[in-house]
Amino acid sequence: MGKLTTHILDTTLGTPAEMVNINLYRRVGSNSEHIMSTQTNKDGRCDEPLLSEDNFQEGCYEIEFSIDSYYEAKRINCPFLKDVVIRFYISNKDENYHVPLLISPFSYSTYRGS
């Protein structure tokens, strides 16, 4: 059985993004069902997978990254992006899904890692 993980890199500073609040939602129709909340560690990663074992199911999900408080703590003005929401689909529960986020105050990028 697979798992869902993430990490955040700050491309402005060239460092992992530490202490970013993350919320995970499962999309059911047009509704978002909150699954869990966590925070990144000093490596910009979560201490545990966002989903694993029986909780890891096929379907539509959203990861919400609250980057405004991260940049505020760094004393970097971030007037454009307050949070980043990535909607994606898990289509095979036997594979690992890694959804990294590369951020700056004015842009972000993501991809499916392994």
HELIX and SHEET records of a PDB file:
HELIX    1   1 GLU A   53  ASN A   55  5                                   3    
HELIX    2   2 ILE A   67  ALA A   73  1                                   7    
SHEET    1   A 3 LEU A  51  SER A  52  0                                        
SHEET    2   A 3 LYS A   3  THR A   5 -1                                        
SHEET    3   A 3 TYR A  97  HIS A  98  1                                        
SHEET    1   B 4 THR A  15  PRO A  16  0                                        
SHEET    2   B 4 ILE A   8  ASP A  10 -1                                        
SHEET    3   B 4 LEU A 101  SER A 104  1                                        
SHEET    4   B 4 SER A 107  THR A 110 -1                                        
SHEET    1   C 4 ASN A  31  GLN A  39  0                                        
SHEET    2   C 4 ASN A  21  VAL A  28 -1                                        
SHEET    3   C 4 GLY A  59  SER A  66 -1                                        
SHEET    4   C 4 VAL A  84  ILE A  90 -1                                        
END                                                                             
